[in-house]
Amino acid sequence: MSTHPATYTANLEQLRSRVHARSAKVGIIGLGYVGLPLALLFNEERFPVTGFDVDATKVQSLNGDQSYIFRIPHTEIAAARATGFSATDDYRHVAEMDALMICVPTPLNEYREPDLSYIRATAEAIAPHLRAGQLIVLESTTYPGTTEEVLVPILESGNKAGLKAARDSQEFANSFFVAFSPEREDPGNDTVARRDIPKVVGGLNPTASEIAGALYNSIFNRVVPVSSPAAAEMTKLLENIYRCVNIALVNELKLLCLRMGIDIWEVIQAASTKPFGFHPFYPGPGLGGHCIPVDPFYLSWKAKEWDFHTRFIELAGEINSAMPYHVVTSVASALNRHKKALNGSKVMVLGVAYKRDIDDLRESPALTIIEQLQRQGAEVFYNDPYFRKVGQGRKYNLQMNCTPLDNLGQYDCVLIVTDHSDYDYRKIVSEAKLVVDTRNATRGIQSEKIVQC
Ligand SMILES: NC(=O)c1ccc[n+]([C@@H]2O[C@H](COP(=O)([O-])OP(=O)(O)OC[C@H]3O[C@@H](n4cnc5c(N)ncnc54)[C@H](O)[C@@H]3O)[C@@H](O)[C@H]2O)c1
């Protein structure tokens, strides 16, 4: 059934032509690690871009040509600002946008269940300002069904004009378009340009897919359409669960290899020479970041609604979350070999970011490791070129300052948690009394002081 097809067609044509002409006004909601680079990418491609964030300090920084993300220099912000980019915390500007991309956080709550409060709050804030013919794309990682079951109902019920999301091939004058398109960025990975990462898009109806696909095609080299938002949501989870499970596998095999006196790193390197059927994953001190330790549990939570238990996810979670405790035990036994107890020992932790060369602490295993070392009586220091201070987060309260990387001989143990490339590992090993290495950062260095962990 069609109502007011002429208006519908006019709205749609206007959106299509604006996307084509790069005059479509793009609003990015949530200017964090995902949203800010996305905003800059649209800006580079000459789209008029407005960033929305509830954090007034971020808005202020951006409008003052400043950056708060290490790898984005302030010159990039200034250049974007000079070509029209601006940030705001005022949702009334939503009405001026042609397309809105939502990049807000999707963490777990204290019971390790999905916390969709940021998506809900965003939808509630957008809804009163929606207008017919707009495109809304959710980019935040979440369980299959979120776009249709959570986002769309709030957008529909929260606007007074009675606007409805376009579904199937129905044509309503008062409709807006909705899609889900997962963010696939890998922070710190410079081997693939952002625009070379194919963009998966699942629209609520074919027109939403087409419009969202056309918009993303302006900034990404390849768009991969899937049949529904749920398929796109599930695609992102499959990717992250694949990583989570495979990392758990190598973490478990590492524990066995340590016991058997086999070097797991050598084994992975050798296995990687197989030209097919093997993709290397690497062990470490535990999972970190906003994605891999969190996203799989979005699916295991949703699966329960279907009376289904995702055993691989649970098992991987169990193994990966035990790794920081394994590191602490390894430090204790390495000190023991030096006739020292953890209690009272001075331990220098190198690297607190969750992975190499990034300024992101979220879910970092270093936080658990430091807490556990302190709990067992160690005097803990840290060094990380990306963090001058570690204060309080959702799950930690360390209040520590970065210690300069000199006089390493004063510590009973130097513990490498994050293998930043700035570190001179040879120098570290030569100065330290004992080095516990969770990342194989000391590969190639021969020394009795090194303990692989
Ligand atoms: N960081 C990554 O590498 C990465 C990669 C792929 C996917 N993701 C996913 O992308 C999403 C965003 O992650 P991120 O790392 O950019 O998070 P982030 O915490 O860096 O940024 C989120 C931003 O959203 C803002 N925000 C929160 N509520 C808001 C609201 N109601 N309105 C406007 N702004 C609001 C916050 O102030 C913050 O600036 C998450 O779902 C995450 O899982 C992240």
The ligand as an SDF file (V2000), in Angstrom:
LIG
                    3D

 44 48  0  0  0  0  0  0  0  0999 V2000
   37.0470    1.7640   19.2210 N   0  0  0  0  0  0  0  0  0  0  0  0
   37.0500    0.8420   18.2910 C   0  0  0  0  0  0  0  0  0  0  0  0
   38.0980    0.4370   17.8330 O   0  0  0  0  0  0  0  0  0  0  0  0
   35.7870    0.2590   17.7210 C   0  0  0  0  0  0  0  0  0  0  0  0
   35.8990   -0.5520   16.5730 C   0  0  0  0  0  0  0  0  0  0  0  0
   34.7460   -1.0610   16.0210 C   0  0  0  0  0  0  0  0  0  0  0  0
   33.5180   -0.7920   16.6130 C   0  0  0  0  0  0  0  0  0  0  0  0
   33.4330   -0.0140   17.7340 N   0  0  0  0  0  0  0  0  0  0  0  0
   32.1120    0.2590   18.2780 C   0  0  0  0  0  0  0  0  0  0  0  0
   31.7650    1.6230   17.9970 O   0  0  0  0  0  0  0  0  0  0  0  0
   30.9840    2.1610   19.0590 C   0  0  0  0  0  0  0  0  0  0  0  0
   31.6370    3.4180   19.5910 C   0  0  0  0  0  0  0  0  0  0  0  0
   32.9100    3.0800   20.1230 O   0  0  0  0  0  0  0  0  0  0  0  0
   34.0300    4.1600   20.4150 P   0  0  0  0  0  0  0  0  0  0  0  0
   35.2570    3.3790   20.6320 O   0  0  0  0  0  0  0  0  0  0  0  0
   34.0290    5.2200   19.3840 O   0  0  0  0  0  0  0  0  0  0  0  0
   33.4830    4.7690   21.7950 O   0  0  0  0  0  0  0  0  0  0  0  0
   33.9990    6.0990   22.5100 P   0  0  0  0  0  0  0  0  0  0  0  0
   33.6600    5.9370   23.9500 O   0  0  0  0  0  0  0  0  0  0  0  0
   35.3900    6.4130   22.1010 O   0  0  0  0  0  0  0  0  0  0  0  0
   33.0860    7.2360   21.8920 O   0  0  0  0  0  0  0  0  0  0  0  0
   31.7190    7.3210   22.0700 C   0  0  0  0  0  0  0  0  0  0  0  0
   31.3250    8.7740   22.0900 C   0  0  0  0  0  0  0  0  0  0  0  0
   29.9000    8.8400   22.1900 O   0  0  0  0  0  0  0  0  0  0  0  0
   29.5800    9.9280   23.0310 C   0  0  0  0  0  0  0  0  0  0  0  0
   28.2080    9.7630   23.4980 N   0  0  0  0  0  0  0  0  0  0  0  0
   27.7370    8.9540   24.4700 C   0  0  0  0  0  0  0  0  0  0  0  0
   26.4040    9.0860   24.5660 N   0  0  0  0  0  0  0  0  0  0  0  0
   26.0310    9.9880   23.6320 C   0  0  0  0  0  0  0  0  0  0  0  0
   24.7830   10.5400   23.2360 C   0  0  0  0  0  0  0  0  0  0  0  0
   23.6390   10.1700   23.8150 N   0  0  0  0  0  0  0  0  0  0  0  0
   24.7870   11.4420   22.2480 N   0  0  0  0  0  0  0  0  0  0  0  0
   25.9310   11.8330   21.6440 C   0  0  0  0  0  0  0  0  0  0  0  0
   27.1360   11.3500   21.9790 N   0  0  0  0  0  0  0  0  0  0  0  0
   27.1800   10.4240   22.9490 C   0  0  0  0  0  0  0  0  0  0  0  0
   30.6400    9.8770   24.1040 C   0  0  0  0  0  0  0  0  0  0  0  0
   30.7590   11.1150   24.7930 O   0  0  0  0  0  0  0  0  0  0  0  0
   31.8870    9.5520   23.2910 C   0  0  0  0  0  0  0  0  0  0  0  0
   32.5270   10.7020   22.8180 O   0  0  0  0  0  0  0  0  0  0  0  0
   30.8490    1.0420   20.0790 C   0  0  0  0  0  0  0  0  0  0  0  0
   29.6700    0.3610   19.8620 O   0  0  0  0  0  0  0  0  0  0  0  0
   32.0250    0.1510   19.7710 C   0  0  0  0  0  0  0  0  0  0  0  0
   31.7870   -1.1910   20.1450 O   0  0  0  0  0  0  0  0  0  0  0  0
   34.5590    0.5270   18.2900 C   0  0  0  0  0  0  0  0  0  0  0  0
  1  2  1  0
  2  3  2  0
  2  4  1  0
  4  5  1  0
  4 44  2  0
  5  6  2  0
  6  7  1  0
  7  8  2  0
  8  9  1  0
  8 44  1  0
  9 10  1  0
  9 42  1  0
 10 11  1  0
 11 12  1  0
 11 40  1  0
 12 13  1  0
 13 14  1  0
 14 15  2  0
 14 16  1  0
 14 17  1  0
 17 18  1  0
 18 19  2  0
 18 20  1  0
 18 21  1  0
 21 22  1  0
 22 23  1  0
 23 24  1  0
 23 38  1  0
 24 25  1  0
 25 26  1  0
 25 36  1  0
 26 27  1  0
 26 35  1  0
 27 28  2  0
 28 29  1  0
 29 30  1  0
 29 35  2  0
 30 31  1  0
 30 32  2  0
 32 33  1  0
 33 34  2  0
 34 35  1  0
 36 37  1  0
 36 38  1  0
 38 39  1  0
 40 41  1  0
 40 42  1  0
 42 43  1  0
M  CHG  2   8   1  16  -1
M  END
$$$$
